[in-house]
């Protein structure tokens, strides 16, 4: 098996697991067509960014990096961003929940 196939399979598995673990109730309400378009646009933007980074590395060093290393790096960054965003949303959700559980001014004083 070549390195690029290993990276593609590992990336697909990692993205699937992370997407499942970071799912929120709001995302269950999102229409599938929007999810598909969002995935397609994110993939196109990621491909353009990947090509730009490869071009910059080639210009700076004179050697073109292996594509599998670029794919692995982009997977790690994307998963890291998704986990960071999920952690931030979870923190905000906990803060809102705590705020709504506190009694309002004058509530429960009798």
N, C-alpha and C positions, 0 to 999 in steps of 0.2 A: 504494500500500500504506500502510495506517495504521501509526502508531508502535507500537501495541500488538501487531499481527501480527508486525512486525519483531522486537520484543523477545521474543515467544513463540517464534518460530523460532530466533533466536539463542540464547536460553536453553536450548531443547531440544538444539540442537547442542552447545553448550558443556557441558551436564551429561552428555551422552552421551560426549563425548570425555574429560572428566575422569574419569568413572566407569570408562571402559575403561583409562585410563592408571594409575589408582590401585587397580586390582584386585589383591587378594592371594589366595594359595592357599587361605586359610580360607574366603573368600567363595565359592569354587567349590563348596564342600561345603554351603552353605546352601540349604535347600529353596526352590524358587520361590514356593510359597504364602506363606512367611514374608517373602520379599522384596516380594511384592505388597502384603501387609498393612502392612509397614513403610513402603512408598512411600505408600500411602493415608493412613496416620496422619500421616506427615510432611507430606503435602500439606494435610491438614486443619488441623494445628497452624500451618503456615506461613500459610494463609489467614486464620486467626484473628488471628495476629500482625500480618499485613498490614493487616487491618481495624482493629486496635487502634492501630497507628501512624498510619494515615490519620485516624482519629478524633481522636487526640491532636494531629496537625498542624492539623486543622480547628478544634479548640477553641482551640489556642494562637494561630493566625494568622487565623482566620476564612475561610480559603480551603481548598478541598479540592484536594489535589495530584493531578496526573494519575495514573491507575492505572498507566500504562506506566512511570513513574518509580519507583513502588513495586515493581513487578515486576522491573525492572532492578536495583534496589538489593538486593532479596531474593535474586536470582540471584547477584549478586556476593558477597554475604555467605555464601550456601550453598556456593558453589564455593570461596571462601577457607577456610571451615571444613573442607571436605572435604580440601583440599590440606594444611592445617595438621595435621589428624588423620593423614593418610597419611605426612607427613614424620615425625611423632612415632612412628608404628608402625614405619617403616623404620629410624629411629634405634635403637629398642628391639630390633628384629630383628638389627641389626648388632652391638649390644652382647652379646646372647645368643650369637650365633654366635662372636664373639671369645672369650667366656667358655668356651664348650664346646671351642674349639680349643686352649686352654691346657692343658698337662699338669697332672694332679692332683698333689697332694703325694706325693712318692716315686715317681711314675710316670716311667719312662724314665731313672732314675738309674743303672741298671746298664750 
